[in-house]
Amino acid sequence: MPRKGEVLGLRWDDVHLPERTLFVRATLSAIDNNQLLLTAPKTTGSRAWVALFSP
């Protein structure tokens, strides 16, 4: 399950709806609680494809 910052760091080209997958390549981080910055995911294992499930 992706972390909140990883979901907020997604771009449209990271989301592949026909394949029901998304690729986590960045995370949205707060610097000094007043500046937002896209950074690398927390761990190397976080940079991966995530399957989306439909109900």
C-alpha positions in Angstrom: 0.0 0.0 0.0 1.5 3.4 -1.0 2.2 6.1 1.6 0.2 9.3 1.5 3.2 11.3 0.1 3.7 8.7 -2.6 0.1 9.0 -3.7 0.3 12.8 -3.7 3.5 12.7 -5.8 1.8 10.8 -8.6 1.6 12.3 -12.1 -0.9 11.2 -14.8 1.8 9.4 -16.8 2.4 7.3 -13.7 -1.2 6.0 -13.8 -2.1 3.2 -16.2 -5.9 2.7 -15.9 -6.3 0.1 -18.7 -3.7 -2.1 -17.0 -5.0 -1.1 -13.5 -1.5 -0.2 -12.3 0.4 2.9 -11.2 4.1 3.5 -10.8 5.5 5.2 -7.7 8.5 7.2 -8.7 8.3 10.3 -6.4 6.9 11.4 -3.0 5.6 14.8 -2.0 7.6 16.0 1.0 7.1 19.1 3.3 10.3 21.0 4.0 10.2 23.1 7.2 6.4 22.7 7.1 6.1 25.5 4.5 7.6 24.2 1.3 6.5 21.2 -0.8 9.1 19.3 -2.8 8.9 16.1 -4.9 11.7 13.7 -3.8 12.6 10.1 -4.2 10.5 7.6 -2.3 11.5 6.7 1.2 12.9 3.3 0.3 14.2 1.7 -2.9 11.4 -0.9 -2.5 8.8 1.9 -2.6 9.8 2.8 -6.2 7.6 0.1 -7.8 4.5 -0.8 -9.7 1.3 -1.0 -7.6 -1.7 -2.9 -8.7 -5.1 -1.2 -8.5 -8.2 -3.3 -7.7 -11.7 -2.6 -8.7 -14.6 -3.5 -6.3 
